[in-house]
Amino acid sequence: MAYSLGYHLVWCSKYRRPVLAGPVAERLRELIEQKTVEHGWSIVALEVMPDQVHLFVRADPTASPSYIANQLKGFTSKVLRDEFPHLRSRLPTLWSRSYFVGSVGTVSAATIQGYTETQWERPWRKGAAS
């Protein structure tokens, strides 16, 4: 079987609170990498912003985009809220219920990777990194 399925996934913290910084962001990256390896998916690009996550991932046809998002959001929420108690006290849940997914098709993989990697350069993000 031959396939090339790539998905651009974006999900946000509840209420878009900027809680994904410092050690929380680093641990989140580790957890996403751990879960993708466990499932045999490959990360093309990953950016953790203070209030959102951008992930460009390649997966096999048996993994639907909703399954990928649910696996990553559920797993990371459980572990991060256990390891960082301040996340439990500030938010009723870590992630908002929704997410965005775009498949790679009419837009090239390079375009999505470039978009993901330049999130910090967006005009409305200037100053948010500090």
N, C-alpha and C positions, 0 to 999 in steps of 0.2 A: 504494500500500500504506500502510495506517495501522497504527501500533503504538505502544505505550508500555511498554517493558520496562525495569524498574529492578531492580538487584541490590545487595544489601548484602553486601559481601565482607569477610572478616576473615582475616588470616593473621599468623602469629607468627614471631619470630626463633627460630632453632634453640636448643633448651633454654630458651626464653623469656629469653635473656640480654638485658639492657637496653642494647643497642648502638645503638639508633636515637635518638640525641640530638645536639644541636648541629649541626655541619656535615653529619653523616651524614643527619640527619632532613631538613634543608633540601634537600640534594641528592636525597634520595629523593622528596620532594614534586615537585621539578622533573622528575625522570625519569618519575614516574607521569603528570604532566600532559602531558609530551612524548609518551608512548606512547598516551595516550587521544586526543590530538589527531590523531596519526598514523592511528589507526583510525576516527576519526569518532565516538568515544564521548564523552559529556559527564559531567563530575564534578558531582554534586549536593553532596556533602559528602566531606571527606577529613580524617582525623585520624591523625597519626603519633604513636604512644605509644612509650615507650622499648623495649617488647618486642612491640609488635603494630601492625598497620595496620588501620584501619577505612575502608572506601571505599564510598560509595553512588554508583553509576554507572548511567547510562542508555546502552543499546546497541541496535543493530538486531538483528532476529531471526536473522541469519546468524552472530552471535557468541554462542556458548554460554557459560554462566558458567565452565565449566572452561577454555575457550579464553582468556577474559579473564584469569582468575587465572594461568594458565600464562604468558601473554604478559607480564603485569606482574611476576610473581615471577622469571621467567627473565631478563628484560631488566635489572631493577633489581639482581638478584644479581650478574650479570656486571659491570655498570658500577661498582657500589659496591665490590665486592671488588678491582677493578682500581685504583680511585681512592683507596681507603682500605685500605692493606696490613694494618693492625691487625685488620681483619675476617677476613682469611685466617688469621692466626695464632691468633685466639681461637676460631674456629668452623670445623668441617669443611665446612659449607655455611651460607649466610646464613639461609635460610628453612627452617622445618620442612616436612615433606612434605605436610601437610594444610592445609586452609583451610575456612572456613565460608562458605556462600552462602545467602542468603535472597532470594526474589523478592518484589517489591512486589505485593501482591494484597490479602489480607485485612488487612494492616497498611498504613496509608497512608504515602505518601512523606514527609509531614510528621513522622510518628512516627519513622520511621527516621532522618530528618535530625536531629531533636531528640535521639535516642538517641546518634547519632554525635558530635554537637557537644557533648554533656555528659559525655563519657567522663572528663574530668579532674575532674569534680565527684563521681564515685563515691567512697563512703566508703573503700574499700580502695585508692584511688588518691591520697588526700590524703597529701602528703609525698613521693610518688613523683616529683612534678614538679620537686622541687628538686635 
